[in-house]
């Protein structure tokens, strides 16, 4: 069993996989620097595999690995050797910074727009941006904007991979 790393099963309708947009968004939120999320085209299951597990998959020996690592290593080998899995967009493809920049452009109040733009320049941009959003009480606007951007990324990913989004 793969424990908390696997989640959500997509539904099949007329033999076509139907993927819920919220399941994809959840996976995009889980993007880490040290691994990747995949969709199993056969089962509809999403799974996160760390880079370490892919390293283990390169070795033929599973010796010394915990059971859960062995299970994930088998899946990592299957990802490498078959077309049964499709990789979800990485955090680099999602590009949170570009989403913040687009949000700044969308702000109508010129003064606030300027404050937001200056917050995303240089080191520590993410923290400063989130602090300004909180300070100006526009968290709901930011979260709605960000969710819509992620939905567009998810929809594009589905189209590129010939997957269908379900209505739910």
ChimeraX attribute file (.defattr): number of C-alpha atoms within 10 A of each C-alpha:
attribute: neighborCount
match mode: 1-to-1
recipient: residues
	/A:1	11
	/A:2	16
	/A:3	8
	/A:4	8
	/A:5	14
	/A:6	17
	/A:7	16
	/A:8	17
	/A:9	17
	/A:10	20
	/A:11	15
	/A:12	14
	/A:13	9
	/A:14	6
	/A:15	7
	/A:16	10
	/A:17	20
	/A:18	19
	/A:19	23
	/A:20	18
	/A:21	20
	/A:22	17
	/A:23	16
	/A:24	25
	/A:25	15
	/A:26	12
	/A:27	23
	/A:28	21
	/A:29	11
	/A:30	16
	/A:31	18
	/A:32	13
	/A:33	11
	/A:34	9
	/A:35	15
	/A:36	21
	/A:37	24
	/A:38	20
	/A:39	24
	/A:40	19
	/A:41	15
	/A:42	10
	/A:43	14
	/A:44	19
	/A:45	18
	/A:46	23
	/A:47	24
	/A:48	23
	/A:49	21
	/A:50	18
	/A:51	14
	/A:52	12
	/A:53	20
	/A:54	20
	/A:55	11
	/A:56	20
	/A:57	22
	/A:58	12
	/A:59	11
	/A:60	9
	/A:61	10
	/A:62	15
	/A:63	9
	/A:64	8
	/A:65	13
	/A:66	9
	/A:67	12
	/A:68	11
	/A:69	19
	/A:70	20
	/A:71	15
	/A:72	22
	/A:73	25
	/A:74	15
	/A:75	20
	/A:76	22
	/A:77	17
	/A:78	14
	/A:79	20
	/A:80	13
	/A:81	10
	/A:82	9
	/A:83	11
	/A:84	14
	/A:85	23
	/A:86	16
	/A:87	16
	/A:88	24
	/A:89	20
	/A:90	17
	/A:91	15
	/A:92	10
	/A:93	9
	/A:94	18
	/A:95	12
	/A:96	15
	/A:97	14
	/A:98	10
	/A:99	17
	/A:100	21
	/A:101	13
	/A:102	15
	/A:103	18
	/A:104	23
	/A:105	14
	/A:106	11
	/A:107	15
	/A:108	9
	/A:109	9
	/A:110	11
	/A:111	10
	/A:112	15
	/A:113	16
	/A:114	13
	/A:115	14
	/A:116	25
	/A:117	18
	/A:118	14
	/A:119	21
	/A:120	20
	/A:121	12
	/A:122	9
	/A:123	9
	/A:124	10
	/A:125	17
	/A:126	15
	/A:127	12
	/A:128	17
	/A:129	21
	/A:130	17
	/A:131	15
	/A:132	17
	/A:133	20
	/A:134	13
	/A:135	10
	/A:136	10
	/A:137	11
	/A:138	12
	/A:139	15
	/A:140	11
	/A:141	13
	/A:142	19
	/A:143	12
	/A:144	11
	/A:145	17
	/A:146	17
	/A:147	15
	/A:148	12
	/A:149	17
	/A:150	22
	/A:151	17
	/A:152	13
	/A:153	19
	/A:154	23
	/A:155	17
	/A:156	14
	/A:157	17
	/A:158	17
	/A:159	12
	/A:160	9
	/A:161	12
	/A:162	10
	/A:163	16
	/A:164	16
	/A:165	18
	/A:166	15
	/A:167	8
	/A:168	8
